[in-house]
Amino acid sequence: MLIIKVTLILKLPHLQGCLWGLFHTFALYNLEFMELTADNLEYIIYVAKEYCYLNKQQLRDIKNIEDRDAFIRDAEEMAVSIAIPQFKQRHPILMEEFKEAYNTYLSNDEIQNTLNIYKLNADKFWLLFLFITDFANGCFIYSMQSEKYTIRETANRMSQLINKNGARNYSLTLSCEEDTISSNNPLLIALFEDFCAKLNDNEDNFLDTIYYRTLEVVESTVRTKKMKFFVELFRHFLYNHVEVRQPSRMSFIGKFLYLSKIVGEDKEFYYTGYKLTSITPETHMTNFLIKRYGTIIWRDKEYIKEPEDVGKDIADTIKKCTDYAPTSTSTYICSTL
């Protein structure tokens, strides 16, 4: 779809509103039913080739250049063969989920003007946004929690602790969220130690496995990790497709962090680019700031239009995170040899 710039010379507000509404309806319909060809998905394909397969570093470490390049090409093709069908399947759901965000995206002149400066296609970029958002969210739906030792190792350590010379005041404790039961009965402890010793001597290979469980992720615990991965994906695309340094690419990414809801309302300035300081109560400071920066209407309320360094805030936030996204859990990932 072609983003159409309409210059309204009519001075009748109700007609302008009707035309703008028709434009939004047309744009949404056109994008929703746009054929997801390789050309329309080229931005997604570019990112998928870099991030949608595992063992990337191992392939790049292959010393023979011809073998390395051949393996990487095969891996990239496999990655695209997994990621693109998955996105096509998810596309109608994502379009519905982000319908309001899409209307905001279309009506934001700053975003559209920036895309023009960057020489990027608005429709392809929106599809890239849907893909990156879904990819980042999908990596953090569940987490794995595992024991440090195997069953055999745990039983052996418990047995050794009970038999440790000089150890006193033994007790056994079994707990759950609802209750805790504890006992220091020496007979019960002796029976438990005998059970642990028998486990240690058992030849069943199952006892050499590590127990793990899958936990549903609490959003607040992974927000920064998700944000870091989201930014990494967008940076890979923008820094390889956009030659101009202004407008700031990192600040531009901030608008999409907000539209994706990966960041909360406390990061609203990622979208506006302004601190949104209240004009009340009226003080010498607020009057000075109004005179210096002017005001802006945001959600029917007037604020001081005080600039905020969005790019710096994003960089400062994600540099605190040293964890990597668990991409192996994503349905967009291809596991290569």
DOSE-244706 format. One record per residue (C-alpha): x negated, y, z negated; residue number from 1; residue in one letter. Coordinates in steps of 0.1 Angstrom, whole numbers, plus 5000, padded with zeros to 4 digits. Example, Ala and Ser with C-alpha at 12.3 -4.5 7.8 and 13.67 -1.06 7.14 Angstrom:
residues 2
[mikol [4877; 4955; 4922]; 1; a]
[mikol [4863; 4989; 4929]; 2; s]
end
This chain:
residues 337
[mikol [5000; 5000; 5000]; 1; m]
[mikol [4989; 5035; 5007]; 2; l]
[mikol [4991; 5060; 4979]; 3; i]
[mikol [5011; 5089; 4993]; 4; i]
[mikol [5005; 5124; 4982]; 5; k]
[mikol [5038; 5143; 4984]; 6; v]
[mikol [5037; 5181; 4984]; 7; t]
[mikol [5071; 5193; 4972]; 8; l]
[mikol [5079; 5227; 4986]; 9; i]
[mikol [5115; 5224; 4974]; 10; l]
[mikol [5122; 5245; 4944]; 11; k]
[mikol [5152; 5225; 4933]; 12; l]
[mikol [5140; 5205; 4902]; 13; p]
[mikol [5167; 5178; 4905]; 14; h]
[mikol [5157; 5170; 4941]; 15; l]
[mikol [5120; 5169; 4931]; 16; q]
[mikol [5129; 5144; 4904]; 17; g]
[mikol [5149; 5122; 4928]; 18; c]
[mikol [5120; 5122; 4953]; 19; l]
[mikol [5095; 5114; 4927]; 20; w]
[mikol [5117; 5085; 4914]; 21; g]
[mikol [5121; 5072; 4949]; 22; l]
[mikol [5083; 5073; 4954]; 23; f]
[mikol [5077; 5054; 4922]; 24; h]
[mikol [5103; 5027; 4931]; 25; t]
[mikol [5087; 5024; 4966]; 26; f]
[mikol [5052; 5021; 4952]; 27; a]
[mikol [5061; 4995; 4926]; 28; l]
[mikol [5081; 4974; 4951]; 29; y]
[mikol [5053; 4976; 4977]; 30; n]
[mikol [5026; 4966; 4952]; 31; l]
[mikol [5047; 4938; 4936]; 32; e]
[mikol [5054; 4922; 4970]; 33; f]
[mikol [5020; 4930; 4986]; 34; m]
[mikol [5004; 4900; 5001]; 35; e]
[mikol [4975; 4889; 4979]; 36; l]
[mikol [4950; 4885; 5007]; 37; t]
[mikol [4912; 4883; 5003]; 38; a]
[mikol [4910; 4919; 5014]; 39; d]
[mikol [4935; 4931; 4988]; 40; n]
[mikol [4917; 4911; 4962]; 41; l]
[mikol [4882; 4921; 4971]; 42; e]
[mikol [4876; 4940; 4939]; 43; y]
[mikol [4886; 4910; 4918]; 44; i]
[mikol [4865; 4886; 4940]; 45; i]
[mikol [4835; 4908; 4934]; 46; y]
[mikol [4839; 4905; 4896]; 47; v]
[mikol [4848; 4868; 4897]; 48; a]
[mikol [4816; 4860; 4915]; 49; k]
[mikol [4796; 4874; 4886]; 50; e]
[mikol [4817; 4864; 4856]; 51; y]
[mikol [4840; 4834; 4864]; 52; c]
[mikol [4815; 4806; 4862]; 53; y]
[mikol [4794; 4791; 4834]; 54; l]
[mikol [4757; 4782; 4834]; 55; n]
[mikol [4749; 4815; 4852]; 56; k]
[mikol [4715; 4820; 4835]; 57; q]
[mikol [4704; 4784; 4841]; 58; q]
[mikol [4711; 4787; 4878]; 59; l]
[mikol [4691; 4820; 4879]; 60; r]
[mikol [4662; 4803; 4861]; 61; d]
[mikol [4657; 4778; 4890]; 62; i]
[mikol [4622; 4785; 4903]; 63; k]
[mikol [4627; 4775; 4939]; 64; n]
[mikol [4643; 4805; 4955]; 65; i]
[mikol [4661; 4786; 4983]; 66; e]
[mikol [4676; 4761; 4958]; 67; d]
[mikol [4685; 4789; 4934]; 68; r]
[mikol [4703; 4810; 4960]; 69; d]
[mikol [4721; 4780; 4973]; 70; a]
[mikol [4733; 4769; 4938]; 71; f]
[mikol [4744; 4804; 4930]; 72; i]
[mikol [4764; 4808; 4963]; 73; r]
[mikol [4781; 4775; 4956]; 74; d]
[mikol [4789; 4785; 4920]; 75; a]
[mikol [4803; 4819; 4932]; 76; e]
[mikol [4825; 4801; 4957]; 77; e]
[mikol [4838; 4777; 4931]; 78; m]
[mikol [4844; 4806; 4907]; 79; a]
[mikol [4865; 4824; 4933]; 80; v]
[mikol [4884; 4792; 4941]; 81; s]
[mikol [4895; 4789; 4905]; 82; i]
[mikol [4900; 4826; 4895]; 83; a]
[mikol [4920; 4838; 4926]; 84; i]
[mikol [4947; 4811; 4925]; 85; p]
[mikol [4950; 4816; 4887]; 86; q]
[mikol [4955; 4854; 4892]; 87; f]
[mikol [4980; 4848; 4920]; 88; k]
[mikol [5000; 4827; 4896]; 89; q]
[mikol [4997; 4853; 4868]; 90; r]
[mikol [5004; 4883; 4891]; 91; h]
[mikol [5042; 4885; 4888]; 92; p]
[mikol [5040; 4881; 4850]; 93; i]
[mikol [5013; 4908; 4847]; 94; l]
[mikol [5032; 4932; 4870]; 95; m]
[mikol [5062; 4929; 4847]; 96; e]
[mikol [5042; 4932; 4815]; 97; e]
[mikol [5024; 4964; 4827]; 98; f]
[mikol [5053; 4980; 4847]; 99; k]
[mikol [5053; 5010; 4824]; 100; e]
[mikol [5015; 5013; 4826]; 101; a]
[mikol [5017; 5012; 4864]; 102; y]
[mikol [5041; 5041; 4865]; 103; n]
[mikol [5017; 5060; 4842]; 104; t]
[mikol [4988; 5050; 4864]; 105; y]
[mikol [5006; 5063; 4896]; 106; l]
[mikol [5017; 5096; 4880]; 107; s]
[mikol [4984; 5105; 4865]; 108; n]
[mikol [4968; 5130; 4889]; 109; d]
[mikol [4934; 5128; 4871]; 110; e]
[mikol [4932; 5090; 4876]; 111; i]
[mikol [4943; 5092; 4913]; 112; q]
[mikol [4919; 5121; 4920]; 113; n]
[mikol [4891; 5103; 4903]; 114; t]
[mikol [4897; 5072; 4925]; 115; l]
[mikol [4896; 5094; 4956]; 116; n]
[mikol [4862; 5109; 4944]; 117; i]
[mikol [4850; 5073; 4938]; 118; y]
[mikol [4863; 5063; 4972]; 119; k]
[mikol [4882; 5034; 4958]; 120; l]
[mikol [4915; 5020; 4969]; 121; n]
[mikol [4942; 5026; 4943]; 122; a]
[mikol [4962; 4994; 4949]; 123; d]
[mikol [4931; 4972; 4948]; 124; k]
[mikol [4919; 4989; 4917]; 125; f]
[mikol [4952; 4983; 4899]; 126; w]
[mikol [4950; 4946; 4907]; 127; l]
[mikol [4915; 4947; 4893]; 128; l]
[mikol [4928; 4962; 4861]; 129; f]
[mikol [4954; 4935; 4858]; 130; l]
[mikol [4928; 4908; 4863]; 131; f]
[mikol [4902; 4922; 4839]; 132; i]
[mikol [4929; 4928; 4812]; 133; t]
[mikol [4942; 4893; 4816]; 134; d]
[mikol [4907; 4878; 4817]; 135; f]
[mikol [4896; 4897; 4785]; 136; a]
[mikol [4928; 4889; 4766]; 137; n]
[mikol [4926; 4852; 4776]; 138; g]
[mikol [4892; 4848; 4761]; 139; c]
[mikol [4905; 4857; 4727]; 140; f]
[mikol [4938; 4839; 4722]; 141; i]
[mikol [4923; 4811; 4701]; 142; y]
[mikol [4890; 4806; 4682]; 143; s]
[mikol [4872; 4775; 4671]; 144; m]
[mikol [4863; 4769; 4635]; 145; q]
[mikol [4839; 4740; 4628]; 146; s]
[mikol [4822; 4724; 4598]; 147; e]
[mikol [4785; 4728; 4594]; 148; k]
[mikol [4778; 4691; 4590]; 149; y]
[mikol [4791; 4658; 4604]; 150; t]
[mikol [4814; 4636; 4583]; 151; i]
[mikol [4785; 4612; 4575]; 152; r]
[mikol [4762; 4641; 4565]; 153; e]
[mikol [4789; 4657; 4543]; 154; t]
[mikol [4795; 4624; 4525]; 155; a]
[mikol [4757; 4619; 4521]; 156; n]
[mikol [4752; 4653; 4506]; 157; r]
[mikol [4781; 4649; 4482]; 158; m]
[mikol [4767; 4615; 4471]; 159; s]
[mikol [4733; 4630; 4465]; 160; q]
[mikol [4747; 4659; 4445]; 161; l]
[mikol [4766; 4635; 4422]; 162; i]
[mikol [4734; 4615; 4417]; 163; n]
[mikol [4711; 4645; 4412]; 164; k]
[mikol [4689; 4642; 4382]; 165; n]
[mikol [4698; 4667; 4355]; 166; g]
[mikol [4731; 4678; 4370]; 167; a]
[mikol [4759; 4682; 4345]; 168; r]
[mikol [4795; 4693; 4343]; 169; n]
[mikol [4807; 4676; 4375]; 170; y]
[mikol [4842; 4683; 4388]; 171; s]
[mikol [4862; 4674; 4419]; 172; l]
[mikol [4885; 4701; 4434]; 173; t]
[mikol [4911; 4697; 4461]; 174; l]
[mikol [4929; 4729; 4472]; 175; s]
[mikol [4953; 4743; 4497]; 176; c]
[mikol [4971; 4776; 4501]; 177; e]
[mikol [4999; 4765; 4477]; 178; e]
[mikol [4980; 4747; 4449]; 179; d]
[mikol [4946; 4736; 4435]; 180; t]
[mikol [4939; 4703; 4417]; 181; i]
[mikol [4906; 4699; 4398]; 182; s]
[mikol [4893; 4670; 4377]; 183; s]
[mikol [4861; 4663; 4358]; 184; n]
[mikol [4871; 4627; 4350]; 185; n]
[mikol [4838; 4607; 4352]; 186; p]
[mikol [4855; 4575; 4364]; 187; l]
[mikol [4872; 4594; 4393]; 188; l]
[mikol [4839; 4611; 4402]; 189; i]
[mikol [4821; 4577; 4401]; 190; a]
[mikol [4848; 4562; 4424]; 191; l]
[mikol [4844; 4592; 4448]; 192; f]
[mikol [4806; 4588; 4449]; 193; e]
[mikol [4810; 4551; 4457]; 194; d]
[mikol [4834; 4560; 4485]; 195; f]
[mikol [4809; 4586; 4499]; 196; c]
[mikol [4781; 4560; 4498]; 197; a]
[mikol [4801; 4535; 4517]; 198; k]
[mikol [4809; 4561; 4544]; 199; l]
[mikol [4772; 4569; 4547]; 200; n]
[mikol [4765; 4532; 4553]; 201; d]
[mikol [4793; 4527; 4578]; 202; n]
[mikol [4781; 4522; 4614]; 203; e]
[mikol [4812; 4538; 4630]; 204; d]
[mikol [4801; 4565; 4654]; 205; n]
[mikol [4832; 4586; 4646]; 206; f]
[mikol [4815; 4595; 4613]; 207; l]
[mikol [4788; 4614; 4633]; 208; d]
[mikol [4812; 4639; 4647]; 209; t]
[mikol [4818; 4675; 4634]; 210; i]
[mikol [4853; 4684; 4625]; 211; y]
[mikol [4867; 4716; 4640]; 212; y]
[mikol [4901; 4732; 4643]; 213; r]
[mikol [4917; 4757; 4666]; 214; t]
[mikol [4929; 4789; 4651]; 215; l]
[mikol [4952; 4816; 4665]; 216; e]
[mikol [4932; 4848; 4667]; 217; v]
[mikol [4942; 4878; 4646]; 218; v]
[mikol [4940; 4907; 4670]; 219; e]
[mikol [4923; 4931; 4645]; 220; s]
[mikol [4893; 4907; 4642]; 221; t]
[mikol [4885; 4905; 4679]; 222; v]
[mikol [4895; 4940; 4692]; 223; r]
[mikol [4859; 4952; 4694]; 224; t]
[mikol [4847; 4920; 4711]; 225; k]
[mikol [4875; 4922; 4736]; 226; k]
[mikol [4868; 4959; 4742]; 227; m]
[mikol [4831; 4951; 4748]; 228; k]
[mikol [4839; 4924; 4774]; 229; f]
[mikol [4866; 4946; 4791]; 230; f]
[mikol [4840; 4975; 4794]; 231; v]
[mikol [4813; 4951; 4807]; 232; e]
[mikol [4836; 4938; 4835]; 233; l]
[mikol [4846; 4973; 4846]; 234; f]
[mikol [4811; 4986; 4844]; 235; r]
[mikol [4798; 4958; 4866]; 236; h]
[mikol [4823; 4968; 4893]; 237; f]
[mikol [4821; 5006; 4890]; 238; l]
[mikol [4783; 5009; 4886]; 239; y]
[mikol [4779; 4988; 4918]; 240; n]
[mikol [4806; 5006; 4939]; 241; h]
[mikol [4805; 5042; 4928]; 242; v]
[mikol [4775; 5064; 4936]; 243; e]
[mikol [4787; 5097; 4920]; 244; v]
[mikol [4779; 5103; 4884]; 245; r]
[mikol [4809; 5126; 4878]; 246; q]
[mikol [4836; 5121; 4867]; 247; p]
[mikol [4821; 5099; 4840]; 248; s]
[mikol [4827; 5062; 4848]; 249; r]
[mikol [4827; 5053; 4811]; 250; m]
[mikol [4853; 5079; 4803]; 251; s]
[mikol [4873; 5066; 4833]; 252; f]
[mikol [4872; 5031; 4818]; 253; i]
[mikol [4885; 5046; 4786]; 254; g]
[mikol [4918; 5054; 4802]; 255; k]
[mikol [4923; 5018; 4812]; 256; f]
[mikol [4913; 5005; 4777]; 257; l]
[mikol [4943; 5026; 4765]; 258; y]
[mikol [4967; 5014; 4793]; 259; l]
[mikol [4957; 4978; 4786]; 260; s]
[mikol [4965; 4983; 4748]; 261; k]
[mikol [4932; 4967; 4740]; 262; i]
[mikol [4926; 4998; 4719]; 263; v]
[mikol [4952; 5011; 4695]; 264; g]
[mikol [4970; 5044; 4692]; 265; e]
[mikol [4940; 5057; 4671]; 266; d]
[mikol [4921; 5058; 4704]; 267; k]
[mikol [4948; 5078; 4723]; 268; e]
[mikol [4921; 5103; 4732]; 269; f]
[mikol [4906; 5076; 4755]; 270; y]
[mikol [4935; 5083; 4778]; 271; y]
[mikol [4940; 5121; 4773]; 272; t]
[mikol [4903; 5130; 4771]; 273; g]
[mikol [4912; 5154; 4743]; 274; y]
[mikol [4912; 5153; 4705]; 275; k]
[mikol [4948; 5165; 4703]; 276; l]
[mikol [4944; 5187; 4672]; 277; t]
[mikol [4977; 5200; 4659]; 278; s]
[mikol [4983; 5237; 4664]; 279; i]
[mikol [4999; 5239; 4629]; 280; t]
[mikol [4994; 5251; 4603]; 281; p]
[mikol [4982; 5283; 4619]; 282; e]
[mikol [4947; 5292; 4605]; 283; t]
[mikol [4917; 5313; 4617]; 284; h]
[mikol [4902; 5280; 4629]; 285; m]
[mikol [4932; 5268; 4649]; 286; t]
[mikol [4936; 5303; 4665]; 287; n]
[mikol [4899; 5302; 4674]; 288; f]
[mikol [4902; 5267; 4689]; 289; l]
[mikol [4934; 5276; 4709]; 290; i]
[mikol [4916; 5307; 4723]; 291; k]
[mikol [4886; 5286; 4732]; 292; r]
[mikol [4902; 5254; 4746]; 293; y]
[mikol [4939; 5262; 4752]; 294; g]
[mikol [4967; 5238; 4745]; 295; t]
[mikol [4983; 5207; 4761]; 296; i]
[mikol [5017; 5191; 4758]; 297; i]
[mikol [5015; 5155; 4749]; 298; w]
[mikol [5047; 5135; 4742]; 299; r]
[mikol [5068; 5167; 4739]; 300; d]
[mikol [5044; 5182; 4713]; 301; k]
[mikol [5019; 5209; 4717]; 302; e]
[mikol [4983; 5203; 4707]; 303; y]
[mikol [4949; 5221; 4710]; 304; i]
[mikol [4932; 5209; 4741]; 305; k]
[mikol [4899; 5201; 4723]; 306; e]
[mikol [4876; 5180; 4745]; 307; p]
[mikol [4864; 5146; 4732]; 308; e]
[mikol [4834; 5126; 4744]; 309; d]
[mikol [4852; 5094; 4753]; 310; v]
[mikol [4822; 5077; 4769]; 311; g]
[mikol [4801; 5082; 4738]; 312; k]
[mikol [4828; 5069; 4715]; 313; d]
[mikol [4831; 5038; 4736]; 314; i]
[mikol [4794; 5032; 4738]; 315; a]
[mikol [4790; 5038; 4700]; 316; d]
[mikol [4819; 5013; 4693]; 317; t]
[mikol [4807; 4984; 4715]; 318; i]
[mikol [4770; 4987; 4706]; 319; k]
[mikol [4780; 4976; 4670]; 320; k]
[mikol [4793; 4943; 4685]; 321; c]
[mikol [4766; 4917; 4690]; 322; t]
[mikol [4790; 4888; 4699]; 323; d]
[mikol [4797; 4876; 4734]; 324; y]
[mikol [4831; 4868; 4748]; 325; a]
[mikol [4839; 4831; 4747]; 326; p]
[mikol [4846; 4829; 4784]; 327; t]
[mikol [4847; 4791; 4784]; 328; s]
[mikol [4881; 4792; 4769]; 329; t]
[mikol [4895; 4813; 4798]; 330; s]
[mikol [4916; 4798; 4826]; 331; t]
[mikol [4897; 4820; 4850]; 332; y]
[mikol [4865; 4802; 4843]; 333; i]
[mikol [4849; 4775; 4866]; 334; c]
[mikol [4825; 4751; 4849]; 335; s]
[mikol [4796; 4746; 4873]; 336; t]
[mikol [4769; 4719; 4873]; 337; l]
end
